[in-house]
Amino acid sequence: MIMQKKNKPKFNVLNLGFFKSVKGRWRKPRGTHNKKRMRMKWTGASPKIGYRNPEEMRGMHPCGSREVLVNNVPEMEGLKGVVVRIASSVGGRKRALMVEKAKTLGLRVVNLPGGKGEGKTFKPGAKKAAAKSGHKTDARKAEKPAHQKKR
């Protein structure tokens, strides 16, 4: 049973599209004459309690099962019916071990290193090997176009 979370708008600061200096993030409007604080309709939505999802839905992955953040292999023991997210601080070797352990336990790993597909295998030294081969650096060292050459 997959339950759908509520749709909510983007909560942005006022004047986001008009000024370069205004970044796309939320800050509570505090000014005396601030139109967003006064809830003018044209300023866009502001966060309210009504946008919150029901308690059963909070912390759920879109597939419909709970999501658990895992930092090491022992934390994976005893997990059933959940989706696993490996912490970003985990290195390549340990990550590969954790992916293998998840396969044996029958758990789904959300943030696999190879992208979306679960069938992709992770090779810890793949990035370093690609960097050493220099396929990108060769393109940079290629001859400059005629208009950029020194005369």
N, C-alpha and C positions, 0 to 999 in steps of 0.2 A: 504494500500500500504506500504509494508516494503522495505525500501531502504537499501542496503548493504553498510557498511562502507568499506573503503579501507583496504587491508591487509598491515601491516607494520612490518618490522623485529624488533627484540629486539635490542635496542641500549645499548651495553655494553662497558665497558672500555677494552682497550687492555690487554692481558695476563690474562683474567678472569679465564680461565680453567687451567692455569699453576701454579699459586701461591695461597696458602691458604689466604694470607693477602689481596688479591684483591677481593673486594666485587662486587656483581652483581648490579651495579648502573651506572649511566652515569655521567661522568665528562668531561668537554671540554678539549681536548688535547692541551696543551700549550707549550710543549717542542720544542726546536729548531730542534732536530733530530727525533721528534716523528713520527713514521710511520703512525699512525692513522690520525694525522693532515695533513700529506702529501698525504693522501687518497690512500694508497696502497690497492690494491683490496683484498688481503688476510686478512686484518685487520677487515673486517666486515663493516656494514653500520653505517653511522653517520646521525644524524637528519638533515633533509633539509626541506625547505618549500614545496617541491613537495609531501611529505608524508601527508600533511594536507588534511582533508576532506572538502567538500564544506560547505559553511556557513549554508545552510539549515540542514545539517546533524549534525553539532556540538551541543553537549548537548543532543542528542537524546538517548533514551534507545534502546537496540537492538530490542524491540518489535515494534518500529516505532513511539512511541509517546514521547512527551517531559517529562523530569524528573524534579520534583520539590522537593527541600529539605524543609522539614517542621519541625519547632521546637515546635509548640504548636497547640492546637485545633482551635483557631480562624483563624490561617493561612490557614486552610483547607477549610474555607468557600469560596464559589464562584469558586472553581477549577472544571474544566470540561475537559475531554479528555486528562488528563495527568496521569503520573505515579508518585506516591508519595514515597519518601524515608524519613523515620523518622530519625532525627539527632541522632548521637551516644550519645550525652550528655543527651538525654531524659531518665528518669528513668523508672522503670518497671510499676508503677501504671499509670502514664501519657501515657506511650506507649500503655497500654491496652485500655485506653479511646480513644486514637487516632485511634487504629485499629478498634474499634467499630464505631467511627464516619465515618471512611473511608468506612466501609461496608454500612452504611446508605446513604452516598453520592454516592455510586457506584464507588469508586476509587480503584485502585489496589495499594497495598503496596508492594514495592519491597523487603525490608529487614524485613520480618516477623521473629519474634524470633524463631519460630519452624522450620525454614529451608526454603526450596523452596516452599512447598505446601501452597496455600492460605487458605485451609480449616482448618489448624491446629489452635487450640485455644491457647492463651497465658495465663499462670497462673503465676502471679507475684512472688509468694513465692516458686515456684517449685525447684529452685536451692538450697535454704536454707533448704527445707524439705529433699532433697536428701542428703545434707551434714550432717544433723542431724541424719538421719537413719544410717549413717556410713557404708554403703555397701562397700565403697572403703577402708575405714580404717580397716575393719575386715580382708580384704585380706592382708593388710600390716602386721597386727599383727599375721597372721597365722604362724605356726611353720616353722622355717628355714630348708632348705634342710640339709641332713646329712653332706655334705662336708663343710658347713658353721658353724656348731655347734662348740662351744668351747669344747676342750678336757680336 
